[in-house]
Amino acid sequence: MQRISDQSSEARAREKKLGEIYQSQALSSSSSSPAFIIKLRKEKLEKQAFSPQEVMSAEGFWLFDGLEEEPYGLLPLVNLSGKGGPTSTKFVERIGSYQWYLNDETPTIVMPGMPPESFFWAGGKLQQDHGVVIYDVNHLKIPTGSLDTAVLAAHHITTKAKKPINFNDYNFITDAVNLQKLFAFAQEAGDGLFRIDAERIGKTVLLTRMEASDLMEIGHVTFDQALKRKMTKARSRFTTGPFFQLVSYQFGQFKLLVRFEVDCADYAAVKMQSDDHLEKEGELEPKKEKFNENSAISYIEYGEVPRNVPLQLLTTYPQGAGFPFFTWAQMFFTTADQEIVGWFKGNGDFGKPAMNTLSDISKLIKPLPYVVLSKVHDCLDKIAKFLIKNDPEFKCALIWKGKNHLEIFAKTSTTGAVSPGVKEMMKTQCKEPDESEE
């Protein structure tokens, strides 16, 4: 679809006017919308709203794809409490993991897989990243249920260990990146632009990552991929794909099942350096089977992830530009053990990369963003209550356009966080909340 040029001044003026209408002509409550969600008066918006072309010019069509034309309501930042929220994650547990198998064109995961092994590097010269990278591999592989692999891997691994997971125990199932985006909104960081889809099965809320594209062309100065190639190595030819860890933890009053991508792991810390036998040329491909809940996804049982192996994230950042404080929220919501920061100057001259724990990064931040964490927690609370007050099949998108509110759009598309078979499996566990809980 052709992209329209920049907004006209008239369209920008209408956007400003629309924002004023949002604030002045909102209803404080309705039968299906809690008081903290401002439901909009449709009749006041119809004459003022953008045409689709104008919206495309501002944000790109992807942001509103599969949604109602007009917002259902708003979640204003001012309505979020900055007091009394959680300051840490508790009861952190690694539930399981999986890795995309890149030797197969059909969607196949390896369980538990093995994250790449990290090695010491003293520094040196690296070439700047260029080209196209996979930005959201889970959606790329399973566009009709990007949380399928998280749910299926958690179910399969815990059942095999005779400690089967009960998804009804969880308030939220999400990618860590969604929590980081809500953190950015609560912090009013930058201009902002994101979409997170939300739905529920019983009282369990599923938050789905939604990006402009599954692939991203590198358009800024970064050396992340170059540093990964220099400092890490796959443990086996069967485990070369993106590795995802599934963690369970308590965040305030909520229990979350969170998925995040691991860049590498410090096997030396648990005395598990590279094993030569993993690199045997003649090793046969492990047996492949299909999931009953979604036969489009196959799995291989292969690999080993020691429970105490330090899981690492990796980024690069220019010297003299301060500290990359986005890593604090990244470390907090992933519960990863270390963030490797490669500092570069000029055209790619690196010193020895620094290893940072969350505690290390916290020492550099004053004050610690506990107010922001409280707002994220309250935002989750309001999202959950909003969905539970609506029909079980209701799906919506939370959209942030850099303003002091999230816009809520009802979804018209039938695709959701998980495919139909996976949803039916979850429904056997996730029960509808009692009237008293609503």
Residue pairs with C-beta under 8 A, 6 or more apart in sequence:
1 56
1 61
3 56
3 57
3 60
4 53
4 54
4 56
4 57
5 57
6 57
7 15
7 54
7 57
7 58
8 54
11 50
11 54
11 57
11 58
14 48
14 50
14 54
15 50
15 58
17 48
18 45
18 48
18 49
18 50
19 403
21 44
21 45
21 48
22 38
22 40
22 74
22 405
25 40
25 41
25 44
26 38
26 39
26 40
26 41
26 73
26 74
27 33
27 38
27 39
27 40
27 41
28 35
28 38
29 35
29 39
30 39
32 389
32 390
33 39
33 72
33 73
33 386
33 389
34 382
34 385
34 386
34 389
36 75
36 79
36 382
36 385
37 73
37 74
37 75
37 382
37 386
37 408
38 73
38 74
38 75
38 76
39 72
39 73
40 70
40 71
40 72
40 73
40 74
42 70
45 70
45 71
46 70
49 69
49 70
50 58
52 61
52 64
52 69
55 61
55 63
55 64
58 401
59 193
59 401
60 212
62 195
62 210
62 211
62 212
62 213
63 193
63 195
63 212
63 399
64 399
64 409
65 413
66 411
66 412
66 413
66 415
67 397
67 409
67 410
67 411
67 412
67 413
68 409
68 410
68 411
68 412
70 409
71 407
71 408
71 409
72 396
72 408
72 409
72 410
73 408
74 405
74 406
74 407
74 408
75 379
75 382
75 383
75 386
75 398
75 405
75 406
75 408
76 404
76 405
77 185
77 186
77 188
77 375
77 404
77 405
78 404
79 382
80 186
80 374
80 375
80 378
80 379
80 382
81 374
81 375
81 378
82 371
82 372
82 374
82 375
83 371
83 374
84 374
85 252
85 370
85 371
85 373
85 374
85 375
85 376
85 377
85 378
86 251
86 252
86 373
86 374
86 377
87 368
87 370
87 373
89 249
89 250
89 251
89 332
89 333
89 335
90 249
90 250
90 251
91 248
91 249
91 250
92 247
92 248
92 249
92 335
93 247
93 248
93 249
94 245
94 246
94 247
94 305
94 307
95 154
95 157
95 158
95 165
95 246
95 247
95 248
95 257
96 111
96 112
96 153
96 154
96 156
96 157
96 158
96 246
97 111
97 112
97 113
97 115
97 153
97 157
97 243
97 244
97 245
97 246
97 262
97 305
98 109
98 110
98 111
98 112
98 113
98 149
98 153
98 243
98 244
98 246
98 299
99 109
99 110
99 111
99 112
99 113
99 114
99 115
99 239
99 241
99 242
99 243
99 244
99 303
100 108
100 109
100 110
100 137
100 141
100 241
100 242
101 108
101 109
101 110
101 238
101 241
101 300
102 240
102 241
103 237
103 238
103 285
104 288
104 298
106 296
106 298
107 141
107 142
107 149
107 296
107 297
107 298
108 288
108 297
108 298
108 299
108 300
109 149
109 153
109 297
109 298
109 299
109 300
110 238
110 239
110 241
110 286
110 299
110 300
110 301
110 302
110 303
111 153
111 156
111 157
111 299
111 300
111 301
111 302
111 303
112 157
112 303
112 304
112 305
113 239
113 241
113 243
113 302
113 303
113 305
114 234
114 235
114 236
114 239
114 243
114 303
114 304
114 305
115 235
115 243
115 245
115 262
115 263
115 264
115 265
115 305
115 311
116 228
116 232
116 233
116 234
116 235
116 243
116 263
116 264
116 265
117 232
117 233
117 234
117 235
117 264
117 265
117 267
117 273
117 274
118 231
118 232
118 264
118 265
118 266
118 267
118 312
118 340
119 231
119 232
119 233
121 230
121 231
121 352
121 353
122 352
123 350
123 351
123 352
123 353
124 230
124 349
124 350
125 348
125 349
125 350
126 223
126 226
126 227
126 230
126 344
126 348
126 350
127 223
127 226
127 348
128 221
128 222
128 223
128 226
128 347
128 348
129 218
129 222
129 223
129 224
129 225
129 226
130 218
131 217
131 218
132 215
132 216
132 217
132 218
133 215
133 216
133 218
133 225
134 140
134 214
134 215
134 216
134 242
135 211
135 213
135 214
135 215
135 216
136 146
136 209
136 211
136 214
137 214
137 241
137 242
138 146
138 147
138 149
138 150
138 175
138 209
138 244
138 259
139 146
139 209
139 210
139 211
139 214
140 214
140 215
141 149
142 148
142 149
142 294
142 296
142 297
142 419
143 214
143 415
144 415
144 419
145 294
145 415
145 416
145 417
145 418
145 419
145 422
146 208
146 209
146 417
147 173
147 206
147 208
147 259
147 417
147 418
147 422
148 293
148 294
148 297
148 418
148 419
148 422
149 244
149 297
150 173
150 244
150 246
150 257
150 259
151 167
151 173
151 418
151 422
151 425
151 426
152 291
152 293
152 294
152 297
152 299
152 422
153 244
153 246
153 299
154 165
154 246
154 257
155 164
155 165
155 425
156 291
156 299
158 164
158 165
159 165
165 257
166 429
167 173
167 201
167 204
167 257
167 426
167 429
167 430
168 202
168 203
168 204
168 429
168 430
168 431
169 255
170 204
170 248
170 255
170 256
170 257
171 203
171 204
171 205
171 253
171 254
171 255
171 256
171 380
171 384
172 204
172 205
172 206
172 207
172 254
172 255
172 256
172 257
172 380
172 384
173 204
173 205
173 206
173 207
173 256
173 257
173 417
174 206
174 207
174 256
174 257
174 258
174 259
175 207
175 209
175 258
175 259
175 260
176 258
176 259
176 260
176 330
176 333
176 334
177 209
177 260
178 196
178 207
178 208
178 209
179 258
179 329
179 333
179 376
180 326
180 329
180 330
180 333
181 194
181 196
181 400
182 196
182 376
182 379
182 380
183 189
183 329
183 333
183 369
183 372
183 373
183 376
184 190
184 192
184 194
184 329
185 192
185 194
185 379
185 400
185 406
186 372
186 375
186 376
186 379
187 369
187 372
188 404
190 402
191 402
192 400
192 401
192 402
193 400
193 401
193 402
194 210
194 399
194 400
195 210
195 397
195 398
195 399
195 400
196 207
196 208
196 209
196 210
196 397
196 398
197 207
197 208
197 210
197 395
197 396
197 397
197 398
197 411
197 416
197 417
198 205
198 206
198 207
198 208
198 383
198 387
198 395
198 396
198 397
198 398
199 205
199 206
199 208
199 387
199 394
199 395
199 396
199 411
199 416
199 417
200 206
200 384
200 387
200 388
200 392
201 392
201 423
201 426
201 427
201 430
202 392
202 427
202 429
202 430
202 431
202 432
202 433
203 384
203 388
203 430
203 431
203 432
203 433
203 437
204 426
204 430
205 380
205 383
205 384
205 387
206 416
206 417
206 418
207 383
207 417
208 416
208 417
210 397
218 225
221 318
222 316
223 316
223 342
223 344
223 348
223 350
224 314
224 315
224 316
226 348
227 314
227 316
227 340
227 342
227 350
227 353
228 263
228 264
228 314
231 264
231 314
231 340
231 353
232 263
232 264
232 314
233 274
234 240
235 267
235 274
235 275
235 278
235 303
236 278
236 279
236 302
236 303
237 279
237 283
238 283
238 285
238 286
238 300
238 302
238 303
239 302
239 303
242 261
243 261
243 262
244 259
244 260
244 261
244 262
245 259
245 260
245 261
245 262
245 311
245 334
245 336
246 257
246 258
246 259
247 257
247 258
247 260
247 334
247 335
248 255
248 256
248 257
248 258
249 255
249 256
249 258
249 335
250 256
251 377
251 380
252 377
253 377
253 381
254 377
254 380
254 381
254 384
258 333
258 334
258 335
260 333
260 334
260 336
262 311
262 312
262 313
262 336
263 312
263 313
263 314
263 340
264 312
264 314
264 340
265 305
265 309
265 310
265 311
265 312
266 309
266 310
266 312
266 337
266 338
267 273
267 274
267 306
267 309
269 309
269 310
270 306
270 308
270 309
270 310
272 306
272 309
285 300
286 300
286 301
286 302
287 300
287 301
288 298
288 299
288 300
289 298
289 299
289 300
290 297
290 298
290 299
291 297
291 298
291 299
292 421
293 419
293 421
293 422
293 424
293 425
294 419
294 421
294 422
295 421
296 419
310 337
310 338
311 336
311 337
311 338
312 336
312 337
312 338
312 339
312 340
312 355
313 327
313 330
313 331
313 334
313 336
313 338
313 339
313 340
314 339
314 340
314 342
315 324
315 327
315 339
315 340
315 341
315 342
316 341
316 342
316 343
316 344
316 350
317 323
317 324
317 341
317 342
317 343
317 344
318 343
318 344
318 345
319 343
319 344
319 345
320 345
323 361
323 364
324 341
325 361
325 364
325 365
327 339
327 341
327 356
327 361
328 358
328 361
328 362
328 365
328 369
329 369
330 336
330 339
331 339
331 356
331 357
331 358
331 361
332 358
332 373
337 357
338 355
338 356
338 357
339 355
339 356
339 357
339 361
340 353
340 354
340 355
340 356
341 353
341 354
341 356
342 350
342 353
343 350
343 351
343 353
343 354
344 350
362 368
379 406
383 398
386 408
387 394
387 396
388 433
388 437
388 438
389 438
392 432
394 410
395 410
395 411
395 416
396 408
396 409
396 410
396 411
397 408
397 409
397 411
398 406
398 407
398 408
399 406
399 407
399 408
399 409
400 406
400 407
401 407
416 423
418 426
